[in-house]
Amino acid sequence: MDPAEHRAYGVFKPIGHMVVSFPDAASANNGHAALTALGRSAADIHRYTAAQMLAQCDADIARASPAASVGQELNLVKANRELAAQGFHFLVVRVESDDLARQAADALQAQGAERAQLYGHFIIEEMITRAADLPQVKESPDTGLDPQTPSGEEKERAQLRPPESKS
């Protein structure tokens, strides 16, 4: 997948795809295997190491236009950057329908996926929720994403994962 083909306002926005974060390479590999078991082709699944995602996020932040701040695209890039800085690996998965996205998200969550955002034309939907998530209270271009943690910071999500999903 060429990220340059999936941009809006200078930042990565892969419409028709889910961006899925995993705490480590092994979990991402297991997620990839789960997707192929569901019948997803290798051409529909793209891997990003933590270093690759970090570099892509830094480049996106540097070239983002002011319009990228209107929606949540830039905030998602910043959240993914935070996870990549913690060593998270990513899969970007092409999905053709909401049903396929739900099926994939459930399979990926079982493999330790932390987040899975489904990029639509007008909305970006979080496909994984956790019992430890707090109710969403505020999310705006100015305040960023609400990571639904007590501190309000994305980095705390890794600490809130259930022990069996931590590596």
C-alpha atoms as a printed R data frame, in Angstrom:
    type eleno elety resid chain resno       x       y      z
1   ATOM     1    CA   MET     A     1   0.000   0.000  0.000
2   ATOM     2    CA   ASP     A     2   1.347   3.368 -0.939
3   ATOM     3    CA   PRO     A     3   0.408   5.832  1.836
4   ATOM     4    CA   ALA     A     4   0.711   8.676 -0.682
5   ATOM     5    CA   GLU     A     5  -2.407   7.351 -2.424
6   ATOM     6    CA   HIS     A     6  -4.399   7.503  0.823
7   ATOM     7    CA   ARG     A     7  -4.064  11.080  2.011
8   ATOM     8    CA   ALA     A     8  -6.410  13.889  2.907
9   ATOM     9    CA   TYR     A     9  -5.049  17.342  3.674
10  ATOM    10    CA   GLY     A    10  -1.520  15.932  3.792
11  ATOM    11    CA   VAL     A    11  -2.166  13.169  6.345
12  ATOM    12    CA   PHE     A    12  -2.785   9.443  6.045
13  ATOM    13    CA   LYS     A    13  -6.500   8.675  5.578
14  ATOM    14    CA   PRO     A    14  -6.989   5.197  4.103
15  ATOM    15    CA   ILE     A    15 -10.700   5.273  3.247
16  ATOM    16    CA   GLY     A    16 -12.141   1.762  3.111
17  ATOM    17    CA   HIS     A    17  -9.451   0.436  5.440
18  ATOM    18    CA   MET     A    18  -9.004  -0.247  9.139
19  ATOM    19    CA   VAL     A    19  -5.843   0.900 10.895
20  ATOM    20    CA   VAL     A    20  -5.167  -1.586 13.689
21  ATOM    21    CA   SER     A    21  -2.545  -1.226 16.441
22  ATOM    22    CA   PHE     A    22  -0.884  -4.104 18.300
23  ATOM    23    CA   PRO     A    23   1.408  -3.889 21.334
24  ATOM    24    CA   ASP     A    24   4.161  -5.928 19.651
25  ATOM    25    CA   ALA     A    25   5.264  -7.683 16.463
26  ATOM    26    CA   ALA     A    26   4.104 -11.116 17.633
27  ATOM    27    CA   SER     A    27   0.545  -9.863 18.201
28  ATOM    28    CA   ALA     A    28   0.562  -8.178 14.782
29  ATOM    29    CA   ASN     A    29   1.747 -11.446 13.211
30  ATOM    30    CA   ASN     A    30  -1.073 -13.305 14.981
31  ATOM    31    CA   GLY     A    31  -3.507 -10.662 13.748
32  ATOM    32    CA   HIS     A    32  -2.254 -11.136 10.197
33  ATOM    33    CA   ALA     A    33  -2.777 -14.895 10.518
34  ATOM    34    CA   ALA     A    34  -6.307 -14.356 11.868
35  ATOM    35    CA   LEU     A    35  -7.150 -12.147  8.898
36  ATOM    36    CA   THR     A    36  -5.876 -14.686  6.376
37  ATOM    37    CA   ALA     A    37  -7.919 -17.362  8.195
38  ATOM    38    CA   LEU     A    38 -10.970 -15.145  7.562
39  ATOM    39    CA   GLY     A    39 -10.134 -15.162  3.855
40  ATOM    40    CA   ARG     A    40  -8.440 -11.761  3.567
41  ATOM    41    CA   SER     A    41  -5.813 -11.800  0.850
42  ATOM    42    CA   ALA     A    42  -2.225 -10.754  1.495
43  ATOM    43    CA   ALA     A    43  -2.783  -7.818 -0.878
44  ATOM    44    CA   ASP     A    44  -5.463  -6.482  1.507
45  ATOM    45    CA   ILE     A    45  -3.203  -6.504  4.598
46  ATOM    46    CA   HIS     A    46  -0.287  -4.098  5.024
47  ATOM    47    CA   ARG     A    47   2.149  -4.228  7.933
48  ATOM    48    CA   TYR     A    48   3.891  -1.297  9.570
49  ATOM    49    CA   THR     A    49   6.563  -1.725 12.206
50  ATOM    50    CA   ALA     A    50   6.709   0.772 15.035
51  ATOM    51    CA   ALA     A    51   9.613   2.540 13.308
52  ATOM    52    CA   GLN     A    52   7.781   2.700  9.967
53  ATOM    53    CA   MET     A    53   4.617   4.111 11.550
54  ATOM    54    CA   LEU     A    54   6.621   6.595 13.600
55  ATOM    55    CA   ALA     A    55   8.366   7.864 10.467
56  ATOM    56    CA   GLN     A    56   5.070   8.078  8.560
57  ATOM    57    CA   CYS     A    57   3.365   9.944 11.408
58  ATOM    58    CA   ASP     A    58   6.239  12.408 11.747
59  ATOM    59    CA   ALA     A    59   6.107  13.077  8.008
60  ATOM    60    CA   ASP     A    60   2.307  13.492  8.118
61  ATOM    61    CA   ILE     A    61   2.506  15.944 11.025
62  ATOM    62    CA   ALA     A    62   5.172  17.957  9.193
63  ATOM    63    CA   ARG     A    63   3.147  18.235  5.967
64  ATOM    64    CA   ALA     A    64  -0.396  18.461  7.381
65  ATOM    65    CA   SER     A    65  -2.403  21.334  6.021
66  ATOM    66    CA   PRO     A    66  -4.506  23.495  8.351
67  ATOM    67    CA   ALA     A    67  -7.584  21.703  6.980
68  ATOM    68    CA   ALA     A    68  -6.341  18.436  8.541
69  ATOM    69    CA   SER     A    69  -7.176  19.956 11.923
70  ATOM    70    CA   VAL     A    70 -10.855  20.354 11.060
71  ATOM    71    CA   GLY     A    71 -11.663  16.654 11.509
72  ATOM    72    CA   GLN     A    72  -9.967  13.923 13.485
73  ATOM    73    CA   GLU     A    73  -7.426  12.809 10.864
74  ATOM    74    CA   LEU     A    74  -4.507  14.725 12.383
75  ATOM    75    CA   ASN     A    75  -5.507  13.691 15.904
76  ATOM    76    CA   LEU     A    76  -5.484  10.037 14.814
77  ATOM    77    CA   VAL     A    77  -2.019  10.489 13.318
78  ATOM    78    CA   LYS     A    78  -0.836  11.901 16.652
79  ATOM    79    CA   ALA     A    79  -2.449   9.024 18.575
80  ATOM    80    CA   ASN     A    80  -0.830   6.474 16.255
81  ATOM    81    CA   ARG     A    81   2.484   8.260 16.682
82  ATOM    82    CA   GLU     A    82   2.186   7.917 20.469
83  ATOM    83    CA   LEU     A    83   1.486   4.192 20.145
84  ATOM    84    CA   ALA     A    84   4.338   3.718 17.652
85  ATOM    85    CA   ALA     A    85   6.703   5.514 20.043
86  ATOM    86    CA   GLN     A    86   5.710   2.882 22.632
87  ATOM    87    CA   GLY     A    87   6.649   0.108 20.182
88  ATOM    88    CA   PHE     A    88   3.226  -0.734 18.761
89  ATOM    89    CA   HIS     A    89   3.019  -2.404 15.348
90  ATOM    90    CA   PHE     A    90   0.197  -1.798 12.882
91  ATOM    91    CA   LEU     A    91  -1.848  -3.550 10.243
92  ATOM    92    CA   VAL     A    92  -3.808  -1.599  7.657
93  ATOM    93    CA   VAL     A    93  -6.580  -3.806  6.321
94  ATOM    94    CA   ARG     A    94  -8.833  -3.171  3.325
95  ATOM    95    CA   VAL     A    95 -12.474  -3.952  4.143
96  ATOM    96    CA   GLU     A    96 -15.358  -3.735  1.716
97  ATOM    97    CA   SER     A    97 -18.259  -3.574  4.163
98  ATOM    98    CA   ASP     A    98 -19.188  -2.822  7.748
99  ATOM    99    CA   ASP     A    99 -19.882  -6.527  8.306
100 ATOM   100    CA   LEU     A   100 -16.370  -7.495  7.163
101 ATOM   101    CA   ALA     A   101 -14.908  -4.723  9.300
102 ATOM   102    CA   ARG     A   102 -16.789  -5.967 12.385
103 ATOM   103    CA   GLN     A   103 -15.732  -9.569 11.747
104 ATOM   104    CA   ALA     A   104 -12.095  -8.532 11.262
105 ATOM   105    CA   ALA     A   105 -12.102  -6.256 14.327
106 ATOM   106    CA   ASP     A   106 -13.454  -9.051 16.534
107 ATOM   107    CA   ALA     A   107 -10.795 -11.463 15.268
108 ATOM   108    CA   LEU     A   108  -8.047  -8.869 15.705
109 ATOM   109    CA   GLN     A   109  -9.146  -7.924 19.220
110 ATOM   110    CA   ALA     A   110  -8.860 -11.606 20.157
111 ATOM   111    CA   GLN     A   111  -5.229 -11.418 18.964
112 ATOM   112    CA   GLY     A   112  -4.409  -8.439 21.197
113 ATOM   113    CA   ALA     A   113  -5.263  -5.470 18.974
114 ATOM   114    CA   GLU     A   114  -5.418  -2.254 20.990
115 ATOM   115    CA   ARG     A   115  -7.322  -0.065 18.545
116 ATOM   116    CA   ALA     A   116  -8.967  -0.510 15.155
117 ATOM   117    CA   GLN     A   117 -10.215   2.566 13.350
118 ATOM   118    CA   LEU     A   118 -12.403   2.111 10.288
119 ATOM   119    CA   TYR     A   119 -11.887   4.999  7.866
120 ATOM   120    CA   GLY     A   120 -15.024   5.991  5.998
121 ATOM   121    CA   HIS     A   121 -15.509   8.956  3.679
122 ATOM   122    CA   PHE     A   122 -17.072  11.104  6.396
123 ATOM   123    CA   ILE     A   123 -16.478   9.327  9.700
124 ATOM   124    CA   ILE     A   124 -13.748   7.308 11.354
125 ATOM   125    CA   GLU     A   125 -15.217   4.654 13.626
126 ATOM   126    CA   GLU     A   126 -13.453   2.978 16.547
127 ATOM   127    CA   MET     A   127 -14.139  -0.739 16.163
128 ATOM   128    CA   ILE     A   128 -12.613  -1.959 19.463
129 ATOM   129    CA   THR     A   129 -13.927  -0.961 22.854
130 ATOM   130    CA   ARG     A   130 -12.614  -2.248 26.164
131 ATOM   131    CA   ALA     A   131 -14.260  -2.638 29.551
132 ATOM   132    CA   ALA     A   132 -11.628  -0.296 31.039
133 ATOM   133    CA   ASP     A   133 -12.529   2.506 28.609
134 ATOM   134    CA   LEU     A   134 -14.208   5.467 30.222
135 ATOM   135    CA   PRO     A   135 -17.257   7.042 28.584
136 ATOM   136    CA   GLN     A   136 -16.258   9.418 25.820
137 ATOM   137    CA   VAL     A   137 -16.704  12.975 27.015
138 ATOM   138    CA   LYS     A   138 -15.063  15.348 24.592
139 ATOM   139    CA   GLU     A   139 -13.313  15.023 21.307
140 ATOM   140    CA   SER     A   140 -12.577  17.927 19.056
141 ATOM   141    CA   PRO     A   141  -9.915  19.136 16.671
142 ATOM   142    CA   ASP     A   142  -8.666  21.468 19.413
143 ATOM   143    CA   THR     A   143  -8.512  18.969 22.275
144 ATOM   144    CA   GLY     A   144  -7.584  15.916 20.210
145 ATOM   145    CA   LEU     A   145  -8.943  12.422 20.523
146 ATOM   146    CA   ASP     A   146 -10.457  11.358 23.796
147 ATOM   147    CA   PRO     A   147  -8.445   8.215 24.577
148 ATOM   148    CA   GLN     A   148 -11.013   7.393 27.263
149 ATOM   149    CA   THR     A   149  -8.397   7.059 30.017
150 ATOM   150    CA   PRO     A   150  -8.338   8.685 33.470
151 ATOM   151    CA   SER     A   151  -5.398  10.915 32.528
152 ATOM   152    CA   GLY     A   152  -6.815  11.773 29.110
153 ATOM   153    CA   GLU     A   153  -3.558  10.629 27.493
154 ATOM   154    CA   GLU     A   154  -3.148   7.958 24.833
155 ATOM   155    CA   LYS     A   155  -0.049   6.475 26.473
156 ATOM   156    CA   GLU     A   156  -2.162   5.342 29.426
157 ATOM   157    CA   ARG     A   157  -4.198   2.925 27.244
158 ATOM   158    CA   ALA     A   158  -1.318   0.435 27.213
159 ATOM   159    CA   GLN     A   159  -1.280   0.424 31.015
160 ATOM   160    CA   LEU     A   160  -5.026  -0.243 31.163
161 ATOM   161    CA   ARG     A   161  -4.964  -3.371 28.974
162 ATOM   162    CA   PRO     A   162  -5.955  -6.533 30.830
163 ATOM   163    CA   PRO     A   163  -2.871  -8.489 32.034
164 ATOM   164    CA   GLU     A   164  -3.485 -11.391 29.620
165 ATOM   165    CA   SER     A   165  -3.158  -9.043 26.618
166 ATOM   166    CA   LYS     A   166   0.031  -7.311 27.779
167 ATOM   167    CA   SER     A   167   3.301  -8.612 26.435
